[in-house]
Amino acid sequence: DESQEILDSTRELIISWHDQKPMGRDTSYQEAIIAANEFSSKFNKHLLLIQNISKAKQFTKMPESLDESYNLPSKLENIIDEIADIKFAWEFVGCIYREIEEIGRNRFNLFSTDSLNALFYSIIENLKSSTSIKAFDCVIECQSKVNLLIKMNSSINELSGEIFKDRHWKALFFRLNVSHNISTLTISQFWALDLIKNKDIFMEILSTAQGEHGLENYITSINDHWSGALFNFIPFKTK
C-alpha cells in the first residue's frame, strides 16, 4: 500500500545518505552545502509523510508498525540533526576558504613571508575556536590546507630577495611547466606551484641562484678593490 511505499522509500533515502553524505576529501564546500540542503529537504518531507501516516492510523484506530510510530521518525530526526551539523561545519570552512581565495587574488610581489602569514592569523584563531565541529573531516582537512599554505609561505623571502632574479623565475616556471610572469604572479598561482611537493626543483634552482649571487659579489669585490687601488709609477731610468 501507499504507506509501505513511503517506508521503503524512506529506508532507501537513509541508505543514500550514508553512502553520499558530504564529509570532505574531494568535495567542495559549495557542493557540500547544496547536497546538505537537498538531503535536509528530502528527510523533512519523508518525516512529515510518516508522521501523517501515523496520525491517520491513530485517528482511524488502525494498527501501526513500530517503524511508523517510532523507529523511522526517530532515525529521521537524528539524521536531520546530523545534516544540520554537517552543513554548519561546511558553512564554517566555506567562510575560511573564501577568505583564502581573497588572499590568493593579491599580487605575490607585494608580500613577505611575515606579512602574508599575518593575513592568516584570523583564520587560525577561527579554527582554534571551532571546538564543536573540529572533529568533522571537512574542518580537519581545512586545518591541514591552512597549515600547508603557511608552510608554503615560508619560501617567499628567499624568492623575493635579490638572489632570486627573473632568470631564475623563468627557469622555475619552465621546470614546473607553467606560463607565468613574475610581475603579474598572484599568491594563488604561487601556491599552485607547490614548492613543497616540488622541493627538489626549487632547491636546485635556489642553489644555482645562491652560487651565482656569491660569484657576482666576489667579482664586484675584486673590481672595487682594483678600482680603488693607488699605483705609484716609478720612472724607468736608463743607464
BALOBA-1460 file (C-alpha; in Angstrom, 3 decimals):
// residues 239
<rec num="1" residu="d" x="0.000" y="0.000" z="0.000"/>
<rec num="2" residu="e" x="0.943" y="3.680" z="-0.052"/>
<rec num="3" residu="s" x="2.278" y="3.709" z="3.498"/>
<rec num="4" residu="q" x="4.583" y="0.775" z="2.746"/>
<rec num="5" residu="e" x="5.917" y="2.542" z="-0.349"/>
<rec num="6" residu="i" x="6.731" y="5.587" z="1.756"/>
<rec num="7" residu="l" x="8.504" y="3.443" z="4.359"/>
<rec num="8" residu="d" x="10.530" y="1.661" z="1.672"/>
<rec num="9" residu="s" x="11.389" y="4.971" z="0.015"/>
<rec num="10" residu="t" x="12.497" y="6.365" z="3.373"/>
<rec num="11" residu="r" x="14.798" y="3.400" z="4.004"/>
<rec num="12" residu="e" x="16.339" y="3.887" z="0.543"/>
<rec num="13" residu="l" x="16.875" y="7.573" z="1.302"/>
<rec num="14" residu="i" x="18.665" y="6.668" z="4.544"/>
<rec num="15" residu="i" x="20.979" y="4.324" z="2.626"/>
<rec num="16" residu="s" x="21.655" y="7.085" z="0.071"/>
<rec num="17" residu="w" x="22.559" y="9.484" z="2.858"/>
<rec num="18" residu="h" x="25.053" y="7.092" z="4.433"/>
<rec num="19" residu="d" x="26.627" y="6.493" z="1.008"/>
<rec num="20" residu="q" x="26.679" y="10.105" z="-0.176"/>
<rec num="21" residu="k" x="26.942" y="12.328" z="2.905"/>
<rec num="22" residu="p" x="29.401" y="15.167" z="2.150"/>
<rec num="23" residu="m" x="32.204" y="14.688" z="4.651"/>
<rec num="24" residu="g" x="35.228" y="16.214" z="2.933"/>
<rec num="25" residu="r" x="38.107" y="14.941" z="0.813"/>
<rec num="26" residu="d" x="37.247" y="15.680" z="-2.840"/>
<rec num="27" residu="t" x="34.080" y="17.682" z="-2.099"/>
<rec num="28" residu="s" x="33.989" y="21.457" z="-2.458"/>
<rec num="29" residu="y" x="32.200" y="23.476" z="0.205"/>
<rec num="30" residu="q" x="29.718" y="24.733" z="-2.418"/>
<rec num="31" residu="e" x="28.789" y="21.188" z="-3.487"/>
<rec num="32" residu="a" x="28.604" y="20.006" z="0.125"/>
<rec num="33" residu="i" x="26.199" y="22.757" z="1.202"/>
<rec num="34" residu="i" x="23.961" y="22.116" z="-1.828"/>
<rec num="35" residu="a" x="23.927" y="18.369" z="-1.062"/>
<rec num="36" residu="a" x="23.147" y="19.004" z="2.614"/>
<rec num="37" residu="n" x="20.234" y="21.289" z="1.703"/>
<rec num="38" residu="e" x="18.824" y="18.737" z="-0.746"/>
<rec num="39" residu="f" x="19.049" y="15.871" z="1.748"/>
<rec num="40" residu="s" x="17.586" y="18.027" z="4.517"/>
<rec num="41" residu="s" x="14.586" y="18.862" z="2.334"/>
<rec num="42" residu="k" x="14.032" y="15.204" z="1.425"/>
<rec num="43" residu="f" x="14.314" y="13.939" z="5.002"/>
<rec num="44" residu="n" x="11.970" y="16.612" z="6.353"/>
<rec num="45" residu="k" x="9.455" y="15.684" z="3.651"/>
<rec num="46" residu="h" x="9.679" y="11.969" z="4.498"/>
<rec num="47" residu="l" x="9.418" y="12.670" z="8.218"/>
<rec num="48" residu="l" x="6.231" y="14.661" z="7.633"/>
<rec num="49" residu="l" x="4.785" y="11.882" z="5.446"/>
<rec num="50" residu="i" x="5.459" y="9.214" z="8.083"/>
<rec num="51" residu="q" x="4.061" y="11.415" z="10.854"/>
<rec num="52" residu="n" x="0.906" y="11.953" z="8.779"/>
<rec num="53" residu="i" x="0.570" y="8.199" z="8.205"/>
<rec num="54" residu="s" x="0.920" y="7.608" z="11.950"/>
<rec num="55" residu="k" x="-1.684" y="10.277" z="12.767"/>
<rec num="56" residu="a" x="-4.106" y="8.898" z="10.172"/>
<rec num="57" residu="k" x="-3.807" y="5.357" z="11.545"/>
<rec num="58" residu="q" x="-4.254" y="6.587" z="15.106"/>
<rec num="59" residu="f" x="-7.343" y="8.540" z="14.049"/>
<rec num="60" residu="t" x="-8.868" y="5.514" z="12.290"/>
<rec num="61" residu="k" x="-7.626" y="3.167" z="15.038"/>
<rec num="62" residu="m" x="-5.625" y="1.135" z="12.531"/>
<rec num="63" residu="p" x="-2.599" y="-0.754" z="13.865"/>
<rec num="64" residu="e" x="0.775" y="0.959" z="13.384"/>
<rec num="65" residu="s" x="4.088" y="-0.712" z="12.778"/>
<rec num="66" residu="l" x="6.988" y="0.119" z="15.081"/>
<rec num="67" residu="d" x="8.756" y="1.740" z="12.134"/>
<rec num="68" residu="e" x="5.817" y="4.075" z="11.572"/>
<rec num="69" residu="s" x="5.305" y="5.026" z="15.202"/>
<rec num="70" residu="y" x="8.884" y="5.244" z="16.454"/>
<rec num="71" residu="n" x="11.858" y="3.707" z="14.619"/>
<rec num="72" residu="l" x="11.848" y="5.691" z="11.384"/>
<rec num="73" residu="p" x="10.668" y="9.032" z="12.829"/>
<rec num="74" residu="s" x="13.394" y="8.839" z="15.491"/>
<rec num="75" residu="k" x="16.029" y="7.886" z="12.924"/>
<rec num="76" residu="l" x="14.961" y="10.674" z="10.570"/>
<rec num="77" residu="e" x="15.101" y="13.279" z="13.335"/>
<rec num="78" residu="n" x="18.643" y="12.167" z="14.214"/>
<rec num="79" residu="i" x="19.716" y="12.347" z="10.569"/>
<rec num="80" residu="i" x="18.146" y="15.800" z="10.150"/>
<rec num="81" residu="d" x="20.161" y="16.967" z="13.176"/>
<rec num="82" residu="e" x="23.294" y="15.360" z="11.706"/>
<rec num="83" residu="i" x="22.741" y="17.138" z="8.378"/>
<rec num="84" residu="a" x="22.362" y="20.463" z="10.199"/>
<rec num="85" residu="d" x="25.687" y="19.882" z="11.997"/>
<rec num="86" residu="i" x="27.461" y="18.891" z="8.780"/>
<rec num="87" residu="k" x="26.019" y="21.886" z="6.947"/>
<rec num="88" residu="f" x="27.174" y="24.195" z="9.755"/>
<rec num="89" residu="a" x="30.691" y="22.725" z="9.535"/>
<rec num="90" residu="w" x="30.775" y="23.232" z="5.760"/>
<rec num="91" residu="e" x="29.481" y="26.806" z="6.054"/>
<rec num="92" residu="f" x="32.237" y="27.456" z="8.597"/>
<rec num="93" residu="v" x="35.032" y="26.139" z="6.356"/>
<rec num="94" residu="g" x="33.367" y="27.836" z="3.379"/>
<rec num="95" residu="c" x="33.952" y="31.209" z="5.068"/>
<rec num="96" residu="i" x="37.603" y="30.281" z="5.589"/>
<rec num="97" residu="y" x="38.077" y="29.095" z="2.003"/>
<rec num="98" residu="r" x="36.508" y="32.314" z="0.682"/>
<rec num="99" residu="e" x="38.909" y="34.316" z="2.848"/>
<rec num="100" residu="i" x="41.838" y="32.286" z="1.472"/>
<rec num="101" residu="e" x="40.572" y="32.833" z="-2.086"/>
<rec num="102" residu="e" x="40.506" y="36.582" z="-1.392"/>
<rec num="103" residu="i" x="44.096" y="36.469" z="-0.122"/>
<rec num="104" residu="g" x="45.087" y="34.474" z="-3.196"/>
<rec num="105" residu="r" x="43.986" y="37.255" z="-5.559"/>
<rec num="106" residu="n" x="46.753" y="39.551" z="-4.267"/>
<rec num="107" residu="r" x="49.985" y="40.029" z="-6.186"/>
<rec num="108" residu="f" x="52.866" y="37.883" z="-4.989"/>
<rec num="109" residu="n" x="55.459" y="40.665" z="-5.103"/>
<rec num="110" residu="l" x="53.566" y="42.730" z="-2.503"/>
<rec num="111" residu="f" x="54.294" y="40.344" z="0.372"/>
<rec num="112" residu="s" x="56.997" y="38.933" z="2.586"/>
<rec num="113" residu="t" x="56.550" y="35.670" z="4.497"/>
<rec num="114" residu="d" x="55.543" y="37.529" z="7.675"/>
<rec num="115" residu="s" x="53.151" y="39.977" z="6.021"/>
<rec num="116" residu="l" x="51.354" y="37.169" z="4.186"/>
<rec num="117" residu="n" x="51.155" y="34.937" z="7.252"/>
<rec num="118" residu="a" x="49.694" y="37.880" z="9.180"/>
<rec num="119" residu="l" x="46.606" y="37.579" z="6.959"/>
<rec num="120" residu="f" x="46.166" y="34.026" z="8.245"/>
<rec num="121" residu="y" x="46.034" y="34.958" z="11.935"/>
<rec num="122" residu="s" x="42.250" y="35.438" z="11.983"/>
<rec num="123" residu="i" x="41.808" y="32.173" z="10.081"/>
<rec num="124" residu="i" x="43.950" y="30.297" z="12.605"/>
<rec num="125" residu="e" x="42.030" y="31.833" z="15.519"/>
<rec num="126" residu="n" x="38.705" y="30.858" z="13.929"/>
<rec num="127" residu="l" x="39.902" y="27.282" z="13.501"/>
<rec num="128" residu="k" x="41.040" y="27.151" z="17.130"/>
<rec num="129" residu="s" x="37.623" y="28.347" z="18.294"/>
<rec num="130" residu="s" x="35.710" y="25.724" z="16.289"/>
<rec num="131" residu="t" x="35.655" y="23.206" z="19.142"/>
<rec num="132" residu="s" x="32.129" y="21.933" z="18.478"/>
<rec num="133" residu="i" x="32.912" y="20.924" z="14.883"/>
<rec num="134" residu="k" x="36.667" y="20.315" z="14.947"/>
<rec num="135" residu="a" x="36.179" y="16.534" z="14.591"/>
<rec num="136" residu="f" x="34.420" y="16.869" z="11.218"/>
<rec num="137" residu="d" x="36.516" y="15.710" z="8.268"/>
<rec num="138" residu="c" x="35.972" y="18.960" z="6.368"/>
<rec num="139" residu="v" x="37.291" y="21.020" z="9.303"/>
<rec num="140" residu="i" x="40.303" y="18.724" z="9.784"/>
<rec num="141" residu="e" x="41.014" y="18.953" z="6.049"/>
<rec num="142" residu="c" x="40.681" y="22.748" z="6.139"/>
<rec num="143" residu="q" x="43.144" y="22.938" z="9.042"/>
<rec num="144" residu="s" x="45.620" y="20.801" z="7.078"/>
<rec num="145" residu="k" x="45.298" y="23.038" z="3.999"/>
<rec num="146" residu="v" x="45.845" y="26.195" z="6.044"/>
<rec num="147" residu="n" x="48.950" y="24.674" z="7.660"/>
<rec num="148" residu="l" x="50.234" y="23.689" z="4.209"/>
<rec num="149" residu="l" x="49.736" y="27.201" z="2.810"/>
<rec num="150" residu="i" x="51.548" y="28.740" z="5.781"/>
<rec num="151" residu="k" x="54.394" y="26.288" z="5.203"/>
<rec num="152" residu="m" x="54.476" y="27.284" z="1.515"/>
<rec num="153" residu="n" x="54.667" y="30.943" z="2.525"/>
<rec num="154" residu="s" x="57.993" y="30.286" z="4.257"/>
<rec num="155" residu="s" x="59.806" y="30.306" z="0.892"/>
<rec num="156" residu="i" x="58.600" y="33.799" z="-0.094"/>
<rec num="157" residu="n" x="61.536" y="35.636" z="1.486"/>
<rec num="158" residu="e" x="64.023" y="33.508" z="-0.451"/>
<rec num="159" residu="l" x="62.142" y="34.111" z="-3.694"/>
<rec num="160" residu="s" x="61.641" y="37.829" z="-3.131"/>
<rec num="161" residu="g" x="65.242" y="38.673" z="-2.272"/>
<rec num="162" residu="e" x="67.903" y="39.978" z="-4.613"/>
<rec num="163" residu="i" x="69.356" y="36.477" z="-5.017"/>
<rec num="164" residu="f" x="66.386" y="35.062" z="-6.973"/>
<rec num="165" residu="k" x="66.318" y="37.023" z="-10.225"/>
<rec num="166" residu="d" x="63.975" y="36.995" z="-13.225"/>
<rec num="167" residu="r" x="66.055" y="34.353" z="-14.993"/>
<rec num="168" residu="h" x="65.659" y="32.025" z="-12.021"/>
<rec num="169" residu="w" x="61.890" y="32.564" z="-12.002"/>
<rec num="170" residu="k" x="61.794" y="31.729" z="-15.705"/>
<rec num="171" residu="a" x="63.809" y="28.573" z="-15.039"/>
<rec num="172" residu="l" x="61.432" y="27.608" z="-12.209"/>
<rec num="173" residu="f" x="58.325" y="28.206" z="-14.337"/>
<rec num="174" residu="f" x="59.871" y="26.216" z="-17.197"/>
<rec num="175" residu="r" x="60.735" y="23.264" z="-14.955"/>
<rec num="176" residu="l" x="57.225" y="23.264" z="-13.477"/>
<rec num="177" residu="n" x="55.653" y="23.600" z="-16.929"/>
<rec num="178" residu="v" x="53.638" y="26.750" z="-16.179"/>
<rec num="179" residu="s" x="53.303" y="30.015" z="-18.095"/>
<rec num="180" residu="h" x="53.515" y="32.816" z="-15.550"/>
<rec num="181" residu="n" x="55.164" y="36.195" z="-15.337"/>
<rec num="182" residu="i" x="56.699" y="37.230" z="-12.028"/>
<rec num="183" residu="s" x="55.367" y="40.793" z="-12.422"/>
<rec num="184" residu="t" x="51.763" y="39.540" z="-12.528"/>
<rec num="185" residu="l" x="52.097" y="36.390" z="-10.390"/>
<rec num="186" residu="t" x="49.322" y="36.100" z="-7.786"/>
<rec num="187" residu="i" x="49.513" y="34.431" z="-4.390"/>
<rec num="188" residu="s" x="47.154" y="31.650" z="-5.535"/>
<rec num="189" residu="q" x="49.374" y="30.990" z="-8.569"/>
<rec num="190" residu="f" x="52.380" y="30.863" z="-6.253"/>
<rec num="191" residu="w" x="50.603" y="28.330" z="-4.006"/>
<rec num="192" residu="a" x="49.722" y="26.250" z="-7.066"/>
<rec num="193" residu="l" x="53.456" y="25.874" z="-7.809"/>
<rec num="194" residu="d" x="53.513" y="23.629" z="-4.699"/>
<rec num="195" residu="l" x="57.151" y="24.226" z="-3.813"/>
<rec num="196" residu="i" x="56.850" y="21.656" z="-1.026"/>
<rec num="197" residu="k" x="55.953" y="18.867" z="-3.422"/>
<rec num="198" residu="n" x="58.440" y="20.277" z="-5.953"/>
<rec num="199" residu="k" x="61.085" y="20.989" z="-3.321"/>
<rec num="200" residu="d" x="63.918" y="19.295" z="-5.241"/>
<rec num="201" residu="i" x="63.384" y="21.503" z="-8.308"/>
<rec num="202" residu="f" x="63.047" y="24.625" z="-6.174"/>
<rec num="203" residu="m" x="66.181" y="23.874" z="-4.122"/>
<rec num="204" residu="e" x="68.191" y="23.120" z="-7.261"/>
<rec num="205" residu="i" x="67.330" y="26.494" z="-8.825"/>
<rec num="206" residu="l" x="67.739" y="28.318" z="-5.496"/>
<rec num="207" residu="s" x="71.184" y="26.740" z="-5.068"/>
<rec num="208" residu="t" x="72.139" y="27.934" z="-8.559"/>
<rec num="209" residu="a" x="70.882" y="31.432" z="-7.732"/>
<rec num="210" residu="q" x="72.861" y="31.498" z="-4.476"/>
<rec num="211" residu="g" x="76.007" y="30.332" z="-6.266"/>
<rec num="212" residu="e" x="75.635" y="32.985" z="-8.952"/>
<rec num="213" residu="h" x="74.993" y="35.635" z="-6.318"/>
<rec num="214" residu="g" x="78.123" y="34.626" z="-4.426"/>
<rec num="215" residu="l" x="80.179" y="34.769" z="-7.619"/>
<rec num="216" residu="e" x="78.732" y="38.177" z="-8.546"/>
<rec num="217" residu="n" x="79.601" y="39.525" z="-5.098"/>
<rec num="218" residu="y" x="83.136" y="38.160" z="-5.385"/>
<rec num="219" residu="i" x="83.652" y="39.747" z="-8.803"/>
<rec num="220" residu="t" x="82.227" y="43.034" z="-7.517"/>
<rec num="221" residu="s" x="84.593" y="42.999" z="-4.537"/>
<rec num="222" residu="i" x="87.563" y="42.362" z="-6.849"/>
<rec num="223" residu="n" x="86.509" y="45.232" z="-9.119"/>
<rec num="224" residu="d" x="86.022" y="47.528" z="-6.136"/>
<rec num="225" residu="h" x="89.442" y="46.611" z="-4.805"/>
<rec num="226" residu="w" x="91.288" y="47.285" z="-8.038"/>
<rec num="227" residu="s" x="89.306" y="50.380" z="-8.956"/>
<rec num="228" residu="g" x="90.181" y="51.880" z="-5.593"/>
<rec num="229" residu="a" x="93.843" y="50.903" z="-5.651"/>
<rec num="230" residu="l" x="96.535" y="53.563" z="-5.967"/>
<rec num="231" residu="f" x="99.509" y="52.871" z="-8.157"/>
<rec num="232" residu="n" x="102.875" y="54.539" z="-7.828"/>
<rec num="233" residu="f" x="104.660" y="54.581" z="-11.129"/>
<rec num="234" residu="i" x="108.443" y="54.597" z="-10.868"/>
<rec num="235" residu="p" x="110.043" y="56.070" z="-13.953"/>
<rec num="236" residu="f" x="112.451" y="53.751" z="-15.638"/>
<rec num="237" residu="k" x="115.926" y="55.202" z="-15.706"/>
<rec num="238" residu="t" x="118.192" y="54.287" z="-18.465"/>
<rec num="239" residu="k" x="121.805" y="53.929" z="-17.667"/>
